[in-house]
Amino acid sequence: MATILFMQRSLRKQRVFRDRSQPLDSFDDSKLISRYRFPRRIIFDLIDGVDEQLRPYTERSHAIPTQLQVLCTLRYIAKADFFSEVGDVHGVSKSSVSVCLPRVCQALCEHLQNIKFPSSVHSLRKIKDEFHSIARFLNVVGAIDGTLIPIKGMGTEDEHIYVSRKKFHALNIQGVVDAEMRFLNINCRFPGSAHDAYIMSNSTIPDIIAKLPEGGCLLGDSGYPLKDFLMTPWSGSQTKGKLDLNCDLNCTGATGDSSATSNNVSECVVDIHVTSEEPSIPCTASESLKKDLKKSQDSSRRKAEQNGMEEFVRMKKKKSELEERKVIALEKIANTLERFQDHQASEFSLSPIIKF
């Protein structure tokens, strides 16, 4: 019996050749996007870009082609499925998926190289013009923020540094984007407990901004300190200009221009950066910026006068209403006192008769 079991184990397992489907031949763009997050054209571009690195150099007849390797990787990234599920969909074994996944990810990162901070004057001026068209902020080259990416917990001595302020294990990922939400810089080196300001100060962002040919600044939230190259919202007591500044900071990248408040916003920007270097405005947009600023000042002045007159009329009307209420209240009090005095007088006149 032992001999039979030993012989069965020593026999080589027979290879199983699965029916490998070709989703690109049967799915349209809408189905491909729902399963792989990319249309057919983009998938073919990715396959062509990494084919030289992933093409199997073997004489075997059932080697996994580049197309299937890329599709397996995209499906896993898009759906976060198990290796076995991804392999079953594409007719590939679980072990083959585990081998293909890191190779394809490495090849895609080397091929794309699309996350980089622009350094040419033309591209930087284009980004500045795009940010200016949103909320009239000058010399802005990007918006910075951090986000918590959950990870699995661990049992090492450094576990506590990965616990974020929201009480789960995470990495604090810092990103810088342009006006069209394209990533310009990403930092994935810090654990979840690291503060956004600490990550920014220990990243390459300050050096990158300092070396820009025409200068520039970033927009950040209240989690960052105010710097020569970083504009943050106002805190503490709020005036109309400060509220307008915070509103436009929030809408940058999300909503359109707010020309009615651009004058107050510009004054606040100059005020908070009074100790900073004067930002260099792109030459192509300087004249238009001056004209827009003058128009916004005139519009704001007219609006302030109109609002002041409306406020005066409203307060005068409210004061007259209060005076009318006061007169009515005094009349009621006088009538009540008069009735009370008449009642007292009647009781005084009838008291001797009642006593008698």
DRENDO-1510 file (C-alpha; in Angstrom, 1 decimal, always signed):
<recs>
REC; n; res; u; v; w
REC; 1; MET; +0.0; +0.0; +0.0 .
REC; 2; ALA; +2.8; +2.4; +0.9 .
REC; 3; THR; +4.5; +1.6; -2.4 .
REC; 4; ILE; +1.4; +2.5; -4.3 .
REC; 5; LEU; +1.0; +5.8; -2.5 .
REC; 6; PHE; +4.7; +6.6; -3.2 .
REC; 7; MET; +4.3; +5.9; -6.9 .
REC; 8; GLN; +1.2; +8.1; -7.2 .
REC; 9; ARG; +2.9; +11.0; -5.5 .
REC; 10; SER; +6.1; +10.6; -7.6 .
REC; 11; LEU; +4.1; +10.7; -10.9 .
REC; 12; ARG; +4.2; +14.1; -12.6 .
REC; 13; LYS; +0.9; +16.0; -12.5 .
REC; 14; GLN; -0.7; +16.2; -15.9 .
REC; 15; ARG; -0.8; +19.7; -17.3 .
REC; 16; VAL; -4.2; +21.3; -17.9 .
REC; 17; PHE; -4.6; +23.7; -20.8 .
REC; 18; ARG; -7.5; +26.0; -20.2 .
REC; 19; ASP; -9.7; +27.7; -22.7 .
REC; 20; ARG; -8.3; +31.3; -22.6 .
REC; 21; SER; -11.0; +33.8; -23.4 .
REC; 22; GLN; -10.2; +37.0; -25.3 .
REC; 23; PRO; -12.4; +39.8; -23.8 .
REC; 24; LEU; -11.1; +42.3; -26.3 .
REC; 25; ASP; -12.8; +40.3; -29.1 .
REC; 26; SER; -16.2; +40.0; -27.5 .
REC; 27; PHE; -16.7; +43.1; -25.3 .
REC; 28; ASP; -17.5; +46.7; -26.4 .
REC; 29; ASP; -16.1; +49.8; -24.7 .
REC; 30; SER; -18.8; +50.1; -22.1 .
REC; 31; LYS; -18.3; +46.5; -20.9 .
REC; 32; LEU; -14.5; +46.9; -21.0 .
REC; 33; ILE; -14.7; +50.0; -18.8 .
REC; 34; SER; -17.0; +48.3; -16.3 .
REC; 35; ARG; -14.6; +45.4; -16.0 .
REC; 36; TYR; -11.2; +46.9; -16.6 .
REC; 37; ARG; -11.7; +50.7; -16.2 .
REC; 38; PHE; -10.3; +51.4; -19.6 .
REC; 39; PRO; -11.7; +51.4; -23.2 .
REC; 40; ARG; -10.3; +49.3; -25.9 .
REC; 41; ARG; -8.0; +51.9; -27.4 .
REC; 42; ILE; -6.3; +52.6; -24.1 .
REC; 43; ILE; -5.9; +48.9; -23.3 .
REC; 44; PHE; -4.2; +48.3; -26.7 .
REC; 45; ASP; -1.9; +51.3; -26.1 .
REC; 46; LEU; -0.8; +49.8; -22.8 .
REC; 47; ILE; -0.3; +46.4; -24.4 .
REC; 48; ASP; +1.9; +47.8; -27.1 .
REC; 49; GLY; +3.9; +49.8; -24.6 .
REC; 50; VAL; +4.9; +46.9; -22.4 .
REC; 51; ASP; +4.9; +44.1; -25.0 .
REC; 52; GLU; +8.7; +44.2; -25.4 .
REC; 53; GLN; +9.2; +43.6; -21.7 .
REC; 54; LEU; +6.5; +41.1; -21.1 .
REC; 55; ARG; +6.6; +39.0; -24.3 .
REC; 56; PRO; +7.4; +35.4; -23.3 .
REC; 57; TYR; +10.7; +34.3; -24.9 .
REC; 58; THR; +10.0; +30.6; -24.9 .
REC; 59; GLU; +9.3; +27.8; -27.3 .
REC; 60; ARG; +6.3; +26.5; -25.4 .
REC; 61; SER; +3.1; +26.6; -27.3 .
REC; 62; HIS; +0.9; +27.7; -24.3 .
REC; 63; ALA; +2.9; +30.7; -23.0 .
REC; 64; ILE; +0.7; +33.5; -21.6 .
REC; 65; PRO; +0.7; +36.3; -24.2 .
REC; 66; THR; +1.2; +40.0; -23.2 .
REC; 67; GLN; -2.5; +40.7; -23.8 .
REC; 68; LEU; -3.7; +38.3; -21.2 .
REC; 69; GLN; -1.0; +39.4; -18.7 .
REC; 70; VAL; -2.2; +43.0; -19.0 .
REC; 71; LEU; -5.8; +42.1; -18.8 .
REC; 72; CYS; -5.3; +39.9; -15.7 .
REC; 73; THR; -3.5; +42.8; -14.0 .
REC; 74; LEU; -6.1; +45.4; -15.0 .
REC; 75; ARG; -8.9; +43.2; -13.8 .
REC; 76; TYR; -7.2; +42.6; -10.4 .
REC; 77; ILE; -6.5; +46.3; -9.9 .
REC; 78; ALA; -10.0; +47.3; -11.0 .
REC; 79; LYS; -12.0; +44.8; -9.0 .
REC; 80; ALA; -9.6; +43.6; -6.3 .
REC; 81; ASP; -10.6; +40.0; -6.9 .
REC; 82; PHE; -8.8; +36.9; -5.7 .
REC; 83; PHE; -6.1; +35.5; -7.9 .
REC; 84; SER; -8.2; +32.4; -8.5 .
REC; 85; GLU; -11.2; +34.4; -9.6 .
REC; 86; VAL; -9.1; +36.5; -12.0 .
REC; 87; GLY; -7.4; +33.3; -13.4 .
REC; 88; ASP; -10.8; +31.6; -13.9 .
REC; 89; VAL; -12.1; +34.5; -15.9 .
REC; 90; HIS; -9.1; +34.6; -18.3 .
REC; 91; GLY; -8.3; +30.9; -18.4 .
REC; 92; VAL; -5.0; +31.2; -16.4 .
REC; 93; SER; -4.0; +29.4; -13.2 .
REC; 94; LYS; -3.7; +31.2; -9.8 .
REC; 95; SER; +0.0; +30.8; -9.7 .
REC; 96; SER; +0.4; +32.4; -13.2 .
REC; 97; VAL; -1.6; +35.4; -12.0 .
REC; 98; SER; +0.6; +35.9; -9.0 .
REC; 99; VAL; +3.7; +35.8; -11.3 .
REC; 100; CYS; +2.2; +38.2; -13.9 .
REC; 101; LEU; +0.9; +40.8; -11.6 .
REC; 102; PRO; +4.2; +42.3; -10.3 .
REC; 103; ARG; +5.8; +42.0; -13.7 .
REC; 104; VAL; +3.0; +43.9; -15.4 .
REC; 105; CYS; +2.8; +46.6; -12.7 .
REC; 106; GLN; +6.6; +47.2; -13.0 .
REC; 107; ALA; +6.5; +47.4; -16.8 .
REC; 108; LEU; +3.5; +49.8; -16.7 .
REC; 109; CYS; +5.3; +52.1; -14.3 .
REC; 110; GLU; +8.4; +52.2; -16.4 .
REC; 111; HIS; +6.4; +52.7; -19.6 .
REC; 112; LEU; +4.1; +55.5; -18.5 .
REC; 113; GLN; +6.2; +57.8; -16.4 .
REC; 114; ASN; +3.3; +60.3; -16.5 .
REC; 115; ILE; +3.4; +61.6; -12.9 .
REC; 116; LYS; +6.0; +64.3; -13.1 .
REC; 117; PHE; +6.1; +68.0; -12.2 .
REC; 118; PRO; +6.4; +70.2; -15.3 .
REC; 119; SER; +9.5; +72.3; -15.6 .
REC; 120; SER; +9.1; +74.1; -18.9 .
REC; 121; VAL; +8.0; +77.7; -18.9 .
REC; 122; HIS; +5.2; +77.0; -21.5 .
REC; 123; SER; +3.6; +74.1; -19.4 .
REC; 124; LEU; +3.8; +76.1; -16.2 .
REC; 125; ARG; +2.2; +79.2; -17.7 .
REC; 126; LYS; -0.6; +77.0; -19.0 .
REC; 127; ILE; -1.3; +75.6; -15.5 .
REC; 128; LYS; -1.2; +79.1; -14.0 .
REC; 129; ASP; -3.7; +80.3; -16.6 .
REC; 130; GLU; -6.0; +77.4; -15.9 .
REC; 131; PHE; -6.0; +78.0; -12.1 .
REC; 132; HIS; -6.6; +81.7; -12.7 .
REC; 133; SER; -9.6; +80.9; -14.8 .
REC; 134; ILE; -11.2; +79.0; -11.9 .
REC; 135; ALA; -11.1; +81.6; -9.1 .
REC; 136; ARG; -8.6; +84.3; -10.2 .
REC; 137; PHE; -5.7; +83.0; -8.0 .
REC; 138; LEU; -2.4; +84.2; -9.5 .
REC; 139; ASN; +0.8; +82.2; -10.0 .
REC; 140; VAL; -0.7; +78.9; -8.8 .
REC; 141; VAL; +1.0; +75.8; -10.2 .
REC; 142; GLY; -0.8; +73.1; -8.2 .
REC; 143; ALA; -3.1; +72.0; -5.3 .
REC; 144; ILE; -1.7; +69.8; -2.5 .
REC; 145; ASP; -3.5; +67.5; -0.1 .
REC; 146; GLY; -3.1; +64.1; +1.6 .
REC; 147; THR; -5.4; +61.1; +1.8 .
REC; 148; LEU; -5.4; +58.0; +4.0 .
REC; 149; ILE; -5.2; +54.7; +2.1 .
REC; 150; PRO; -6.2; +51.7; +4.4 .
REC; 151; ILE; -3.8; +48.8; +4.7 .
REC; 152; LYS; -3.8; +45.5; +6.7 .
REC; 153; GLY; -2.8; +45.7; +10.3 .
REC; 154; MET; +0.5; +44.2; +11.5 .
REC; 155; GLY; +2.0; +42.9; +14.7 .
REC; 156; THR; +5.5; +44.5; +14.7 .
REC; 157; GLU; +6.9; +47.1; +17.0 .
REC; 158; ASP; +6.1; +49.9; +14.6 .
REC; 159; GLU; +2.4; +49.1; +14.3 .
REC; 160; HIS; +1.3; +52.2; +16.2 .
REC; 161; ILE; +2.8; +54.6; +13.7 .
REC; 162; TYR; +0.5; +53.2; +11.0 .
REC; 163; VAL; -2.6; +53.9; +13.0 .
REC; 164; SER; -4.2; +57.1; +11.5 .
REC; 165; ARG; -6.2; +59.8; +13.3 .
REC; 166; LYS; -9.3; +57.9; +12.2 .
REC; 167; LYS; -8.2; +54.8; +14.1 .
REC; 168; PHE; -7.4; +52.4; +11.3 .
REC; 169; HIS; -4.1; +51.3; +9.7 .
REC; 170; ALA; -3.2; +53.4; +6.7 .
REC; 171; LEU; -0.6; +55.1; +4.6 .
REC; 172; ASN; -0.8; +58.9; +4.3 .
REC; 173; ILE; -0.4; +59.6; +0.6 .
REC; 174; GLN; +0.4; +63.2; -0.4 .
REC; 175; GLY; -0.6; +64.3; -3.9 .
REC; 176; VAL; -0.2; +67.4; -6.0 .
REC; 177; VAL; -2.6; +68.0; -8.9 .
REC; 178; ASP; -3.0; +70.7; -11.6 .
REC; 179; ALA; -6.3; +72.5; -12.5 .
REC; 180; GLU; -7.5; +69.5; -14.5 .
REC; 181; MET; -6.9; +67.0; -11.5 .
REC; 182; ARG; -3.9; +65.4; -13.2 .
REC; 183; PHE; -1.3; +64.2; -10.7 .
REC; 184; LEU; +2.0; +66.1; -10.8 .
REC; 185; ASN; +3.6; +64.5; -7.7 .
REC; 186; ILE; +2.9; +61.7; -5.3 .
REC; 187; ASN; +4.6; +60.7; -2.1 .
REC; 188; CYS; +3.8; +57.3; -0.6 .
REC; 189; ARG; +6.6; +57.0; +2.0 .
REC; 190; PHE; +4.9; +58.0; +5.2 .
REC; 191; PRO; +2.6; +56.0; +7.6 .
REC; 192; GLY; -0.9; +57.0; +8.6 .
REC; 193; SER; +0.1; +58.8; +11.8 .
REC; 194; ALA; +2.2; +61.3; +9.9 .
REC; 195; HIS; +0.8; +64.8; +9.7 .
REC; 196; ASP; +0.2; +66.4; +6.3 .
REC; 197; ALA; +2.5; +69.4; +7.1 .
REC; 198; TYR; +5.3; +67.0; +8.2 .
REC; 199; ILE; +5.0; +65.0; +5.0 .
REC; 200; MET; +5.1; +68.2; +2.9 .
REC; 201; SER; +8.2; +69.6; +4.7 .
REC; 202; ASN; +10.1; +66.3; +4.3 .
REC; 203; SER; +9.2; +65.8; +0.6 .
REC; 204; THR; +10.7; +67.1; -2.5 .
REC; 205; ILE; +7.9; +69.7; -3.1 .
REC; 206; PRO; +9.7; +72.7; -1.5 .
REC; 207; ASP; +12.8; +72.1; -3.6 .
REC; 208; ILE; +10.7; +71.6; -6.8 .
REC; 209; ILE; +8.8; +74.9; -6.3 .
REC; 210; ALA; +12.0; +76.8; -5.5 .
REC; 211; LYS; +13.6; +75.7; -8.8 .
REC; 212; LEU; +10.7; +76.6; -11.0 .
REC; 213; PRO; +11.8; +79.0; -13.8 .
REC; 214; GLU; +9.2; +81.7; -13.1 .
REC; 215; GLY; +8.3; +80.8; -9.5 .
REC; 216; GLY; +4.9; +79.7; -8.3 .
REC; 217; CYS; +2.8; +78.6; -5.3 .
REC; 218; LEU; +0.5; +75.8; -4.2 .
REC; 219; LEU; -3.0; +75.8; -2.7 .
REC; 220; GLY; -3.5; +73.8; +0.4 .
REC; 221; ASP; -6.1; +73.3; +3.2 .
REC; 222; SER; -5.8; +74.3; +6.9 .
REC; 223; GLY; -3.7; +71.3; +7.7 .
REC; 224; TYR; -0.7; +73.0; +6.1 .
REC; 225; PRO; +1.2; +76.0; +7.4 .
REC; 226; LEU; +1.4; +79.3; +5.4 .
REC; 227; LYS; +4.6; +79.4; +3.4 .
REC; 228; ASP; +6.1; +81.6; +0.6 .
REC; 229; PHE; +5.1; +78.9; -1.8 .
REC; 230; LEU; +1.9; +77.6; -0.1 .
REC; 231; MET; -1.4; +79.5; +0.2 .
REC; 232; THR; -3.8; +78.3; +2.9 .
REC; 233; PRO; -7.2; +79.5; +4.1 .
REC; 234; TRP; -7.8; +82.1; +6.7 .
REC; 235; SER; -8.4; +81.0; +10.3 .
REC; 236; GLY; -9.7; +82.9; +13.3 .
REC; 237; SER; -11.8; +86.1; +12.9 .
REC; 238; GLN; -13.4; +86.3; +9.5 .
REC; 239; THR; -14.1; +89.4; +7.4 .
REC; 240; LYS; -15.9; +89.5; +4.1 .
REC; 241; GLY; -12.7; +89.4; +2.1 .
REC; 242; LYS; -11.4; +86.5; +4.2 .
REC; 243; LEU; -14.6; +84.5; +3.8 .
REC; 244; ASP; -14.4; +85.1; +0.0 .
REC; 245; LEU; -10.8; +83.9; +0.0 .
REC; 246; ASN; -11.8; +80.7; +1.8 .
REC; 247; CYS; -14.8; +80.2; -0.4 .
REC; 248; ASP; -12.7; +80.5; -3.6 .
REC; 249; LEU; -10.0; +78.2; -2.1 .
REC; 250; ASN; -12.7; +75.6; -1.6 .
REC; 251; CYS; -14.1; +76.0; -5.1 .
REC; 252; THR; -10.8; +75.9; -6.9 .
REC; 253; GLY; -10.8; +72.8; -9.0 .
REC; 254; ALA; -14.6; +72.3; -8.4 .
REC; 255; THR; -16.6; +75.3; -9.5 .
REC; 256; GLY; -16.3; +78.3; -11.7 .
REC; 257; ASP; -15.1; +81.9; -11.3 .
REC; 258; SER; -16.4; +84.3; -8.7 .
REC; 259; SER; -15.7; +87.7; -10.3 .
REC; 260; ALA; -17.9; +89.6; -7.8 .
REC; 261; THR; -15.5; +88.9; -4.9 .
REC; 262; SER; -12.2; +88.8; -6.8 .
REC; 263; ASN; -11.2; +92.3; -5.5 .
REC; 264; ASN; -11.5; +91.2; -1.8 .
REC; 265; VAL; -9.8; +87.9; -2.6 .
REC; 266; SER; -6.9; +89.7; -4.2 .
REC; 267; GLU; -6.5; +92.1; -1.3 .
REC; 268; CYS; -6.4; +89.1; +1.1 .
REC; 269; VAL; -3.9; +87.3; -1.0 .
REC; 270; VAL; -1.6; +90.4; -0.9 .
REC; 271; ASP; -2.2; +90.8; +2.9 .
REC; 272; ILE; -1.3; +87.2; +3.9 .
REC; 273; HIS; +1.7; +87.2; +1.6 .
REC; 274; VAL; +3.0; +90.6; +2.5 .
REC; 275; THR; +6.2; +89.1; +3.9 .
REC; 276; SER; +6.7; +86.8; +0.9 .
REC; 277; GLU; +8.4; +87.3; -2.4 .
REC; 278; GLU; +6.3; +89.0; -5.0 .
REC; 279; PRO; +4.9; +86.2; -7.3 .
REC; 280; SER; +5.9; +86.4; -10.9 .
REC; 281; ILE; +2.9; +86.6; -13.1 .
REC; 282; PRO; +3.1; +85.1; -16.6 .
REC; 283; CYS; +3.8; +87.8; -19.2 .
REC; 284; THR; +1.1; +86.5; -21.5 .
REC; 285; ALA; -1.6; +87.0; -18.9 .
REC; 286; SER; -0.4; +90.1; -17.1 .
REC; 287; GLU; -2.4; +92.7; -19.2 .
REC; 288; SER; -5.6; +90.6; -19.0 .
REC; 289; LEU; -5.2; +90.2; -15.3 .
REC; 290; LYS; -4.9; +94.0; -14.8 .
REC; 291; LYS; -8.0; +94.6; -16.8 .
REC; 292; ASP; -9.9; +91.9; -15.0 .
REC; 293; LEU; -8.8; +93.2; -11.6 .
REC; 294; LYS; -9.9; +96.7; -12.5 .
REC; 295; LYS; -13.3; +95.5; -13.7 .
REC; 296; SER; -13.8; +93.4; -10.5 .
REC; 297; GLN; -12.9; +96.4; -8.4 .
REC; 298; ASP; -15.5; +98.6; -10.1 .
REC; 299; SER; -18.1; +95.9; -9.8 .
REC; 300; SER; -17.3; +95.3; -6.2 .
REC; 301; ARG; -17.5; +99.0; -5.4 .
REC; 302; ARG; -20.9; +99.3; -7.1 .
REC; 303; LYS; -22.1; +96.2; -5.3 .
REC; 304; ALA; -20.9; +97.5; -1.9 .
REC; 305; GLU; -22.7; +100.9; -2.5 .
REC; 306; GLN; -25.9; +99.0; -3.5 .
REC; 307; ASN; -25.6; +96.7; -0.5 .
REC; 308; GLY; -25.0; +99.6; +1.8 .
REC; 309; MET; -28.1; +101.5; +0.6 .
REC; 310; GLU; -30.3; +98.4; +0.9 .
REC; 311; GLU; -28.9; +97.8; +4.4 .
REC; 312; PHE; -29.8; +101.4; +5.4 .
REC; 313; VAL; -33.3; +101.1; +4.1 .
REC; 314; ARG; -33.8; +97.8; +5.8 .
REC; 315; MET; -32.5; +99.1; +9.2 .
REC; 316; LYS; -34.7; +102.2; +8.9 .
REC; 317; LYS; -37.8; +100.1; +8.2 .
REC; 318; LYS; -37.0; +97.8; +11.1 .
REC; 319; LYS; -36.6; +100.9; +13.4 .
REC; 320; SER; -40.0; +102.2; +12.3 .
REC; 321; GLU; -41.6; +98.9; +13.0 .
REC; 322; LEU; -40.0; +98.8; +16.5 .
REC; 323; GLU; -41.3; +102.3; +17.1 .
REC; 324; GLU; -44.8; +101.3; +16.1 .
REC; 325; ARG; -44.7; +98.3; +18.3 .
REC; 326; LYS; -43.5; +100.5; +21.2 .
REC; 327; VAL; -46.4; +102.9; +20.7 .
REC; 328; ILE; -48.9; +100.1; +20.6 .
REC; 329; ALA; -47.4; +98.6; +23.7 .
REC; 330; LEU; -47.6; +101.9; +25.6 .
REC; 331; GLU; -51.2; +102.4; +24.5 .
REC; 332; LYS; -52.1; +98.9; +25.9 .
REC; 333; ILE; -50.4; +99.7; +29.2 .
REC; 334; ALA; -52.2; +103.1; +29.4 .
REC; 335; ASN; -55.6; +101.4; +28.8 .
REC; 336; THR; -54.8; +98.7; +31.3 .
REC; 337; LEU; -53.9; +101.3; +34.0 .
REC; 338; GLU; -57.0; +103.4; +33.2 .
REC; 339; ARG; -59.3; +100.4; +33.6 .
REC; 340; PHE; -57.5; +99.5; +36.8 .
REC; 341; GLN; -58.0; +103.0; +38.2 .
REC; 342; ASP; -61.7; +103.0; +37.3 .
REC; 343; HIS; -62.1; +99.6; +39.0 .
REC; 344; GLN; -60.4; +100.9; +42.2 .
REC; 345; ALA; -62.6; +104.0; +42.2 .
REC; 346; SER; -65.8; +102.0; +41.8 .
REC; 347; GLU; -64.8; +99.7; +44.7 .
REC; 348; PHE; -64.1; +102.8; +46.9 .
REC; 349; SER; -67.5; +104.4; +46.2 .
REC; 350; LEU; -69.5; +101.2; +46.9 .
REC; 351; SER; -67.6; +100.2; +50.0 .
REC; 352; PRO; -69.7; +102.3; +52.5 .
REC; 353; ILE; -73.0; +100.9; +51.1 .
REC; 354; ILE; -71.7; +97.3; +51.3 .
REC; 355; LYS; -70.5; +97.9; +54.9 .
REC; 356; PHE; -73.8; +99.4; +55.9 .
</recs>
